[in-house]
Amino acid sequence: MEHVMSPATLAELRRPRPYPAVSVLTPTHRRDPYKTQDQVRLRNAVAEAKRQLEADPAVSRERRAEVARHLDQALSEVDLTHAEDGLAIFAASGEHQVWSLARPVPERVVLSDTFLTRNLVSAQTAERPFWVLSLSADRATLWNGGVDRVAEERADGFPLTRRVENFDPERQQRVGDLASAFREERTRQFLREADTAMSTVLREHPRPLYVTGPPAALALLDEVGSATKGAVHVPHGGLAHGTPESVWQAVRPVIETEARRNTEAVTRTLETARGRREFAAGVDELWQSARDGRVRLLAVEENYRVTVREAGDHLILAESGDLEGREDIVDEIVEQCLETGADVRFVPDGTLREADGIAGVLRY
């Protein structure tokens, strides 16, 4: 199952396909008792997709069989052991993909000439992904971070390792000579290589970067590196050989502090916009403004969801399960704002209480 989305991946997903491109979305659960129902719900959703394929006169028998085969293959690749909050299956002629999402999605089957991507975009943005680069004199490890965890990322040459003769970091720590390992030219070259590899990662997947390591390693990286110049330093050794949990516990306080600062900055910006009459709130007003490309900053509470239906040029609240209801209108607004260059920020629940969970700063 896929987890990491880059701009290139998103562009590929949005590429028009020969009809039908099938999108199957279903909510999943991280723990019981609902987790045990996910497999049944998922199989029912795929069965519904096949039913729609069968009933669509625009789909030839050959195309129907091929897309159905890819739906079955995608279903066999789903691993619900580590389920998050949502799942998306995409299937078309000659291809299929399975995406795990850390944000709830509505249960939906869509046949079109493109895949339905707005829930992926919103989930990726809400998760606030980041990178952690952990350094030692003989290893550089890359970690892929999300809302509440990190996992080792084995890509673009990571982990980087080198053989160090007679290198005993524990002994060097005891005798106070750990910094000497970072004065060697070979170590300088090793950290340059780590910086170069990190530049490739950031170019393909731009996101905030945290660097962990002994103070001497961080100082040397600042001296020899370029791609990592703007990274947040977390002085903590041993994590290049550490576990995901140890890395998460080391960077968590720093990330939480950054998140609080960002939330405070967003709140101040919204207050300033209110005084300048550049403020908008609520799904109806922001839906209109997003379609017009007027939103400069969008703030959304992390778990804010609402079901609406269209009433002319406006949206009105609807009951969940309404056949004309749009359960992912928030994700649609997020994607539209990102498409027009807006800065999208997810903030803790309750931050935007007076704005009904969603607010924005307008360009004009």
Secondary structure, 3 states (H helix, E strand, C coil): CECCCCHHHHHHHHCCCCCCEEEEEEECCCCCCHHHHHHHHHHHHHHHHHHHHHHCCCCCHHHHHHHHHHHHHHHHHCCHHHCCCEEEEEEECCEEEEEEECCCCCCEEEEECCCCCHHHHHHHHHHCCEEEEEECCCEEEEEEECCCCEEECCCCCCCEECCCCCCCHHHHHHHCCHHHHHHCHHHHHHHHHHHHHHHHHHHHCCCCEEEEECHHHHHHHHHHCCCCCCCEEEECCCHHHCCHHHHHHHHHHHHHHHHHHHHHHHHHHHHHHHHCCCEEECHHHHHHHHHCCCEEEEEEECCCCCCEEEECCEEEECCCCCCCCECCHHHHHHHHHHHCCCEEEEECCCCCHHHCCEEEEECC
